[in-house]
Amino acid sequence: MERDLIDRALSELEQSIDARGKVLASKNAPWDGHVLLEVGGQKLTYRCEVKGRIDRRSVLLDLKARGLAVPDGLLVTTLLSQQLAATCRELGVQFIDAAGNAYLNNGAGLYVFVSGRRASDLSLNPVEGATITPAALRVMFAFLADPSMLNAPYREIAPAVRVSTGAIGKVFGTLQARGFIATAPNGDRVIAAPDLLLGEWATGYLSRLKPKLKAYRFSGPSVQEFIERWVPEYRESAWGGEQGAAIQTKHLKPGACTIHIQMDEPQALRDLVRDFKLKADPAGPIEVVEAFWNMDWFADKFPTVPLPLIYADLLGTHDSRNLAVAKQIASEVINHVRR
């Protein structure tokens, strides 16, 4: 869990001071990781020693004795008390913790000392609460749609899928505990079981995330007429479901259609209803679903939503004619993740 703790500490550091940080590719042992910090106009590379919990001065003395008190040495831990933070300053052991506390002093003009901050949730046991929550499903979607997001800073993941940065560390712990992600020898996160992750995402989306979204069904023009007339707007709306699958695979004639739209502005839905004279109908063939992610991201498949969501939409139809196409889309998602 070293990578998760480093990411959480970097994220909290950004909240407590004007700093930016990212994890670098791992180098040789005995260090647990390497990070680049941008603080006060300086770019600094640190070798990290990761410790889950420190409650005694003797641990800090041991770290100093083992060579951590150097300009490029950095302790990363869950939470240091004010007393132990002061001890780090006394011993010359630079540190950051998962509450946003820090001591940085490289001897070349950089000096930072923050103590007394407390985080609301510092549990790093991946087995505890390893439940796939709606927030976890949003993050899983990001990883399936764009696997590079696995190693992106929390501040980039959070706005893309509309979750807090504080929730992301817990999601990583959950996914690792469930065996969906792992750490490669170079320190990067990878999806260890893309088929299982996709299956968990799709069933979770349908049962736990979609019920929390605004979703409507309508009747109006025929499905074919609606498909011919409605034009998605880039980064504001897109085809999902059967029409999304038809566009991506050319192997399906839609009998119903699903569209996903940004509903931050209520006018978008009102305009759609007005322009196509739609009428509310629980059994209607035209489904409109709120986009749960920020559509500025993951737009490479436009005019459709990302493939993992099309896959989930098809499963949600409970229509046997869609299963073969869903299987094809699943294979494309899995192959994309493995590349």
N, C-alpha and C positions, 0 to 999 in steps of 0.2 A: 504493500500500500504506500510505498515511499512517494511514488509519482502523485498520488491523490493528495497526500498531505502537502507536498510542495505546491501543487496547483492551488489548494485552498489558502495556503499562507500567502502566496503571491496575490491572489484575488483580494484578500483582506488588507494586504499592504497597500494596494491601490486605493482602497476605501479610506485608509487612515492618513496617508500622505500622498503627495503628488509624485507618484512613481509608476513605472510600468515594468513588468517582468515576464519572462518566458523561459520555458524549460528548453535546454539544449540537448542535443544527442549525447547519450551517456558515453563517457570515456572509460579509462581503466579504473579498476578497483584501487584502493578501498573506498572510494567515495560513492555515496548513494545517488548522486545526481549532479548536474551542472545547470546553472541558471545565468541568464543575462538580466541585469537590472539597469534601468535608466532612471537615475535619481539626480535632481539638481543639475541637469545638463550633462552629467557624466554617464558613460556606459561601462558597466563593471561586470566582469565574469567571476562567478563564485563556484567553488566546489562545496557540495552540500553534505552534511552529516544529518541524517534524519532520525529523530527520536520521538516516539509516541507520547511519552509522558515523563516529565522531569519534576521531581518533588524534593530533591535533596541537593545541597551544595556540592556534595562529594561527586555527583555525576558531572557537574561542570568542571570540577578540578580534574577529573579523569579525562574529559574531552580536551582540556588545555594541555595536559601532559602528553596526549596522543597527537598533538600538533595542530589542533583546530584554531588556535589563537594566532592566525596569520592573516595578512591583508585580504587574501582570496578565500579564506575559510568561512563557512556560514553554517550555523546550526539552524535546523528547521524543526519545529516541534508544535505540539497542539496548543499549549497555553503555559506561559511562564508567569508566576506571581510577580508582584512588584519587587519583592525582596530578591527573587532569583534573577529578575531582569537587571537589578542593580549589581548583582554578583557578576553577571556576564560583562557588564561595563567595567567592573573592577578588574576582571581577569583578562579583558581584551578579547572575549569570545563574541563575535558578531552573531546576531540571530534574527530570525523572523518567526512569528508564530501564527496559528490559525485564528487568532482573535484580532490581528492587526498590530500587535506590539512588535517593536523592533529595536535593535541596536546595530547601527552601521557606522563604522569609523575606519576608513581605509588609509588614514594617514596622509591623504593627498587632497585635503579640503572638504571631504564629505563627512558630515556628522549628523546622525539621526538617532534620537532616543525617544521611544514611545513606550509607556507602560501603563497598566491599569485598565486596559480595554478587556472586555469579556465578550465571548461569542455566545450566541443563544444555543448552538448545538455543536459540540465538539466531539461527538461520538464518531470514531473511525473504525468501529468494529463492523465489517461488511456483512456479518451474519444478522446483526440486529436490524430489524425493520427492512429486510431485503424484499420488500413488496414492490411490485411494479405499479407505481402510482400514476395518476394522469400527468404529473410533471415528468416522471421517468419516461412515459410514452412519448411525450413531446421531444425529449432529448434523443430517444431511440430513433425517432423519425429522422432527425438531423443526421445521425450517424449512417443510417441506411441510404438516405438521399445523397449524402456527401461524406464519404468515409474520412476525408481529411479533417472534418470537424472533430474527430476523436482527439486530435492533438492540438486543437485550437485553444487559445486562452479563453477562460470562462467569460470574459467580457464580450467575446465574439459569439459564443454559443447562446448566451442568455437572450439577447434581443432577437436572434434568428427564430427562436421557438417560444419566445415570450414566457420565460421562467426567470426566477431570480438567480443571481450568481451564487447565493448561499445554498440553493437547492442542488446545484450541479455536482458538488463534491459528494453528496449523499447518493446521487444517482450513479456516479461512477462506482462507488462502493457496492451498491446493489447489483449493478450489472456484472461486476467482477465476482461477487459472491455467487451469483447465479451461473457463472461460467460463460457468459456471453462475450466478455472482452478479456483480454490478457495483455501482458507486457512483453514486447519483443526484446531480443538481446540488446538492441541499440537504445532501448528505453522508451520507444514509441508504443502507444497503445494500438492494439489491433482487434478486429472482431474475430473472436475465436470460433464462433459457431453461427455463421450468417443465416443458415437455414432456420435454426432455432430462434434466433433473434427476430427474423422476419415473421415467423409464426406467432411468437409472443406479441410482437407489435400489432399485427393485424387483429388478433382476437382481443387484445387489450384495447385497441382503438374502438372496436365495435361495442365492447361491453362497458368500458370505463371512461373513455375520453369523449367519444361522440355524443353520449347522452348528456354531457355537460355543455355541448355546443348548441347554438341556435341552428335549428334544422327545420325545414318546411317542405311540404309536398303540395304540388299544384296540378290542376288539369287546365287545359287551354288548347292551344294549337296541337296538332299531331306532333309526335316525337320527331318525325322526319322534318316537318316544317320548322319546328323550334331549332333543330340542329342546323338547318340551312340558313336561318335568319339571325340567330344569336351569335355574336362575335365577342370572344373574351377580350378583356383589356389587360395588356401586359402588366404584371405585378399587382393586379387588382382582382383578377378573376381567371378561372381556368376550368377546363373540362376534367372531370373525374369519371368514375364508373365506366359504364359500357361504351360511351362515346370516347372517353379517354383511351380505353383499351383498343377501340377500333382505329383510332389515329395512330397509336403506337405499334400495333401488330398487323393491321389490315385484315384481321381474321374474325371480325364480329360485326353483325348488323344489329345496331342498338334497338332494343324494344322499350327502353326507358333511358333517362339521362340524369346525370348528377353533375351539378356545377358547384364549385367552391369559390366563395367570394369574400373579400375583406368587408366586414360589417361594422368597421369603426364609424362609418358614416351611414346612418339609417337610410339615407336617400338612395343608396345603391340598390337596396332591395325594393324600395317603393318604385323606383324607375323601371326595374325589371317587371314588376307586377303590372304596372301601367302600360308599358310598351307592348307587352304580349297578352294583355287582358287575362292574366292568370287568376284562377279561382282556387281558394284553399280546398284541398281534397286529400284526406289522409291516405287514400289509395291511389293518388295521382301519379302519373309516370314521370313528372318533372320534379326533381329533388334539388333543393338549394341548401347548401350547408356552409356554415361559417368557417372561414379559414382559421385554423388554430395557430398557424405560424405566421411570421411576417413574410408576405409574398415578395418582398424585395430580395429574399434569399431563395435558393433552390428553384430558380426559374429556367433552368437549362432545357427542360422538356416542354416549355410553353409551345402550343396553347393548352397543354395538359398539365395537371399536377404531377409531382414526382411519382415514379412507378410504385413505390411501396404503398402509397395511398390509393392508387388505382387498384392494386391487388386487394387491399382491404375492402374497398368499395364493392368489388366483384364478389368477394366472399359474403358480404352483407346482403346481396340480392337473394341468396339461397336458391339460385336458378342453376340447374345442372348444366345448361348450355354454356354457362360462363366459366365452368371449372377448368376446361382444357386451356382456355385463354389465360385464366388466372395462373395456371401452372407454368405457362410460357413466360409470363411476366415475372413470376417468382424466380425462374432460372436467370432471367436478365438481371434482376436485382442482386442475386447471389454472385453472379459472375462479375458484376461491377464492383461489389465489395471486395472480392478476392484479387482484383487487379492491383 
